[in-house]
Amino acid sequence: MKFRTVLLLLTAAVVAGCVSSEEQRARDEEKCRTYGFTKRNDAFAECLQRIELDRRAEFRRRSEFDDWGRPFVVYRPIVVAPRP
């Protein structure tokens, strides 16, 4: 019973953090409106684009490999002797 309760609470916490793409777009549009931009012009579109680019850059920064998990390339030269 205790395990089911913990599992239910954990699932609820994970689902509560999810945001649909429509909700994210609405939040981004609201943020641009608070900056003073109005819909349907180039400045508003640029504001939305900058928010999305910042979000992608943050995702890339968080998902970089650490020193221990970084893939590595093994370099082993192969010497080929010329034929006589």
SULPE-V603956 format. One record per pair of residues at least 24 apart in sequence whose ideal C-beta (glycine too) atoms are under 10 Angstrom apart, sorted by the first residue. I is the first residue (numbers start at 1). J is the second residue. If there is no record, write none. Layout:
# SULPE-V603956
i	j
I	J
I	J
This chain:
# SULPE-V603956
i	j
24	51
24	52
24	55
25	51
25	52
27	51
28	52
28	55
